[in-house]
Amino acid sequence: VTGASFVVFNGALKTSSGFLAKSSIVEDGLMVQITPETMENLRQALRDKKDFKITCGKTDTGDIKEYVDICWVENEEKTNKR
């Protein structure tokens, strides 16, 4: 679990890169590089207020260790207000 001040979603990852998605820490935030198709699916999930899971790692390996989960919460009092 990584806490971040901001998240950047970059939808320019090419499918030929060999990655499903890539995540990296940038300053005090998180940058997630995703394919244009995943970006469109993410946008739709945000519009619909649905949870969304991004699997990070190489496409040719079964050893995927990272996920970026976007989760909607019902009780906003438990979230960070700063």
N, C-alpha and C positions, 0 to 999 in steps of 0.2 A: 504494500500500500504506500503510495506516494502522495503527500499533500503538496498542492501547488497554488500559487497566487493567480495564475492564469493558465489557460490552455489554448494552443494554436492548432487548428486543424488545417493541414496543407493537402489539398486534393490533387497534387501534380505527380504523385508517385506512378511510375510506369509499370505496367504488368511485367515487362521484360526485365525489370530490376531483380527479379527472383525473390521479392519479399511480398508477403500479404499486406503488411503495414510495418512501419518503424516508429518507435517512440524514443524520445531523448529529452533529457532535462536541459532546459535553456534558462540561464540565470535562475530565477526562483519560480519558473513555470515549467510547463510540459509542452513539447511540440510533437504532434502525431502526424506522420506522413502517411497518407492513404491514397488509394486509386480514385480516379474520378467516379467510378461506379459506387464505391463505398461512400464517397462524399455525398452522392445523391441519396443513397439509402439513409445516411446520417441526417441529412436535411429533412427528409420525410419523417423520420422518427422524432426529430425535434418539433416539427409542425404538429405531429399527432400526440406529442407528449408521451412517447413510449421509451422505455429503456432500450439501450443499444450497446452491443458488445463488439469491440474491435479486437481481432486476434492479430498479434504482432509476431513476426518471425519470418523465416525463409519458407518459401512454398514447397520446397523439395524435402523437408525434414518433418518427422513426426514429433520432434522434441520442441514443441512450442511452449514457452514459459511465461510470456507476457500477454496481458489483456488490458485493454482500456475500457472500463465500464462507465457508461453514462447512465445514471440512475435518477429518476424523479422521486422526490420524497414528499410525503403528505404533511409531515410536521416540520415546518420551517424553523421552529424554535430550536431545534437541535443542530442547525447548520451554523457555520461561521458567518457572523454578521459584519465582519471587517474586511 
